[in-house]
Amino acid sequence: MNTHESPLPPDLEVKLRAYDRWHRVLDDYSLRMDNPDAYHDELLCQADDMDRLGVVTWHEWRELRIEADQAYLRAVAGADYHG
C-alpha cells in the first residue's frame, strides 16, 4: 500500500502554504523595486483572501496588513536603493 499522508493537519497545511505565498511576495525584490504600489496591493489582497477563506484569525490578518504597510513605506522611501 502506497499512501501519502501529510504529517500536518489539513488546516495547518493550508495556513502554512498561504503564509509561504504571502512571504514570497513580501520578499519579491523585483516587484517591490519596480512597482511598489502593485507590491503593496498584492500583499493586501493575499492577506484579505486569507481572512475571507478563514485561513487566518482577525489578529493574524491585521498583523499581515501592518507588515505589508511597513514594507510598502520602506519601499517607497528607497530602502532597497540605500542598502
N, C-alpha and C positions, 0 to 999 in steps of 0.2 A: 504494500500500500504506500503510495507516494502522495501524501497530502502536505500542503503548505499551510501552516498555521502561524499567524503573526504572534510574536511574544507580547504584543501590546493590545490592550482593549481597543476595539474599533474606534470609539470616540476619541481616545487619546491619539491614535494614529492619525486620524483626520485633523486633529488640532495641531499636531506636530508638523504635518505636511503643509497646513495653511500658514503656520508661523515660518516655516522654511521658505515658502514662496514669498511671503512678505519681506523677510530679511534679504532675500536675493534682490528684490527691488531696492531695498534700503542701501544695499552695497553696490548697486549698479552705477559705477563711476561715470560711465559714458552718458547715460540718461541724465544723471544729476548735473553734469557739466554742460551738456548740450541743450537741455531743456528742463530747467528746474521746476517750471510750472507743471509740466507733464509728469515729472518725477513725483512731485507732491500729490498731484491728483491721483496717480496710480496707488500710492501708499494709502491715501484716504479711502479710495474705492475698495481696495482689498480689505482694509480694516472694517469698513461698513458691511461688506459681503460676509465677513467672518461673523459679525454681530447678527446680521439678518438670518444667517443659517444656524445660529445658536452654537457656533464653534467656540466663541469666547464669552466671558462674562462682561457685564457693563464696565466693570473696573478695568479689565484687560483691554477692552475696546478703547476706553478713554486713554489708557497708557500708550496704546499704539498710535492714536491720533496726536497725542502730545509729542511723542518721539518723532512722528512724521513732520510736525510743525517745526520742531527744533532742527531737524535735518535740513528742511527747506530753508530756514533762516540762515543756517551755516552756508548752504549752497549759494544763496543769492548774495551773501556777504563775501563770497570768493574764497572760502576756506580751502577748497581744492587747489586754488592757484597760489595761495600763500603758505602752503605746507602744513 
